[in-house]
Amino acid sequence: MYSYTDFDAAFVAERNRQFRAQVERRVDGSLTEDEFKPLRLMNGLYLQLHAYMLRVAIPYGTLSSRQMDQLAYLAEKWDKGYGHFTTRQNIQYNWPELRDVPDMLDALAEVQMHAIQTSGNTIRNVTADHFAGAAADEVADPRPVAELVRQWSTDHPEFQSMPRKFKVAVTGAENDRAVIRAHDIGLRIVERDGVIGYEVLVGGGLGRTPMIGKVIHDFLPEEDLLPYLESVVSVWNQIGRRDNKYKSRIKITVHEVGLEEIRRLVEERFALVKPMFAGVDQDHFARIKAQFEAPDFAHKSVGPFNQAYNDDPVFRAWADTNLTAHRAEGYSIVSISLKAHGATPGDATAGQMRVMADLARQYGHDELRISHEQNVILPHVHRADLPAIHAKLKEHGLATANINLISDIIACPGMDYCALATARSIPIAQEIATRFDDIKLEHDIGELKIKISGCINACGHHHVGHIGILGLDRAGVENYQITLGGDHTQTAAIGERAGPGFSADAIVPAIERLVDAYLDHRADRSETFLQTYRRLGMAPFKSALYPEAKSVAAE
């Protein structure tokens, strides 16, 4: 895990000092809100519906137990006792007082954390596969790459006032758990003939114009990464549109200019930029890599796990859904669901954060990860310790066995918090989860990813949900559109809109009809919702969603 250098610590301290002075000027009226806005956005502070919101960076989703403990402390001391983990592997505090924010930032700095570049028209928090360094299918750990990109992009003088925000994601596996195809730049570590390089994708993104990223380089040598990224962002910064904020993303530039022309411009720029790096970045990269060495894995009997799995059906159900294969023998990756039925997706109380920190300290080599799916991961856990972990999670409402099931819903904060939202997300997610828990169908349904956004900005990733739900305002009434067939993985796809939207009262019954149609049409129990949709297309699901249209046609 990366540790701050003296430079890092001094840089964050100076930024916090500057922002404290800016907050004091806002509080005493020396700065208007309009004058303060660009300053607070540089430091992750938003003004939402009811209060300021502080968004804290969790670079590439990695936390130590001490850092998680400190996040719990912030929640208790300066918020309402909880935090909200986001699809960007950040945590948000929704209720801080403005005058307290500088103290919150100083407390974060004590554990080598900050809120820099979690907002604004700059390169945002770099995200990565939440199973990084642990996954059995991984070519290489993507976190050193993400850390290198984070350091290069932080306070980069050329990239602090770009046409719009810019997002980068990195994965080290062919199985894409980092949604790299829906980012401005997506990086996948690949290996050819024993040599490591990168597949580089450009122009992905969701929002009001969703697009899947395109491959601009299929094997970029490792030593060319930073100069190539600098070239891509520089080209876009120069030619990207500034006349319309809705068209000021690199995906629009790639679409309008064409991938081949973008590639030509990038290569032209790359020829100028590469000599400036002259290997210095690779020396630094080597120092970063040394901080991400694998832990010393234990060798113990898996007997306690086998006994619990055979004797305890509740433990078995949790193990079957919430564990993933680890690259080390005898180990598992544990996904801790923050989606208890009826809970707010992604929320964790201060007490729950401390429990997860304690488990990481005692059983998990002192590492935690935040997933883009708003859950928490213990990446390195020996199977012998899983019964004890499960028992502790159960005590604190963290043992829900629903990873990748219908109640493991991604949802943005929606109109309960967000000033941009046009509809609620949280209550819809809660109602869907509760309904399918009541009828005890979700394990029979199997893998089904529902993603909900409360506005067109798509922070809930609804475009890439197997079932996506978009909340909109229709003449003052909440209306929910459904898309089907989306996918965030290596077979990424944008969901297709099914038809007219549904009222808040009608959306859960509509989802239930969709699921019933899937259960009726699947080839067998092993065929997932997405596979069934891809085999049959929209027609049977549309008929289930709009039975009244079918009746009219029959008449």
Secondary structure, DSSP 8 states (H G I E B T S, - for coil): -----HHHHHHHHHHHHHHHHHHHHHHTTSS-HHHHHHHHHTTTEEE-SSSEEEEE--GGGEE-HHHHHHHHHHHHHHSSSEEEE-TTS-EEES---GGGHHHHHHHHHTTT---TTSSSSSB---EE-TTTTTBTTBSS-SHHHHHHHHHHHTT-GGGSS-SS-B-EEEESBSS-SS-GGGSSEEEEEEEETTEEEEEEEES-B-TTS-B--EEEEEEEEGGGHHHHHHHHHHHHHHHS--S-GGG-SHHHHHHHH-HHHHHHHHHHHHHHHHHHHTTHHHHHHHHHHGGG----------HHHHHHHHH-HHHHHHHHHHEEEBSSTTEEEEEE-S--TTS-TTEEEHHHHHHHHHHHHHHSTT-EEE-TTS-EEEEEEEGGGHHHHHHHHHHTT-----TTSTT--EE--GGGT-SS-SS-SHHHHHHHHHHHHHTT-HHHH-S--EEEESSTT-TT-GGGSSEEEEEEEETTEEEEEEEES-B-STT-B--EE-SS-EEHHHHHHHHHHHHHHHHHH-SSTTS-HHHHHHHH-SHHHHHHH-HHHHHHHH-
